Amino acid sequence: MRSAIGFLLLSVSLALGVGSAVADLPERQDREALRVCMDGNNMPFSNEAGDGFENRIAELMAEDMGVPLAYVWAPQVMGFVRNTLELRVCDVIIGAVAGYEFVQNTNEYYRSVYTLVVPAASGIEATSLEDPSLQGLRIGVVAETPPMVALRGTGAVVVGYPLMVDTRVRAPVRDAVEDVAAGNTDGAVLWGPLAGHYASLQNPPLRVLPLVDDTSGARLDYRITMGIRRGEPHWKDWINDFIDRHQEEIHAILREYRVPLLDRRGQLIVPDNEGTS
């Protein structure tokens, strides 16, 4: 379970079981390299070829530190944090949802939202799960994700995709997007960074509508931080300073990957040279 669940709690949310005594050791003062805990097959976030936006951000961090970049590759499944960060074989997870209890969170470096993916020519302009235009439409959603319950109450025909899969052979978000492109469904409600990536791979590309006006009660937007070990205040301060100094560059990288970005008030950030969706 990797890319298929990245939209739910992103990057590390299924990594359970930490608390190793190793975490109680003193904070490392000398960092001869930027050692990043990362999944090698989790696009658009990361891969071993360095193609993901988390790879790009890690490169920016290493350049700022003036040290080499070293990856510790591990699939983001059960025990990811325990087997990487808590063993001190690496020092930072680039994407961790704010409030994730098994790491110390830095400041957020982006905030994104669930989206509605639709064909470019559909004419649908919904930015809420409660939009009446969704009634009667076949809408895909990955099971057990935050929009699932709210979508069932819209009058849409919900087409479910399994959450728990072997991603070596299946990719639910990709499948949901490809079904929209093929006309098997009218749309799909998916986590923004994944939606933007897979929608852009279709020919022609699909439209991605951030659900920024939703009042259904479903939690659809999440703040994304970096995750480090507890008890490392100097490391946290450095990363927070890095985020502050490079926020515009980080956002520029994320825009290249078509990640819908929200400001601190939850409003969609639209660059001056772009349209609304």
Secondary structure by P-SEA (a helix, b strand, c coil): ccccccccccccccccccccccccccccccccccccccccccccccccccccaaaaaaaaaaaaacbbbbbbcccccccccccccccccccccccccccccccccccccbbbbbbbbbcccccccccccccccccccbbbbcccccaaaaaaacccbbbbbbcccccccccaaaaaaaaaaacccccccccaaaaaaaaaacccbbbbbbccccccccccbbbbbbbbbcccaaaaaaaaaaaaacaaaaaaaaaaacccccccccccccccccccc
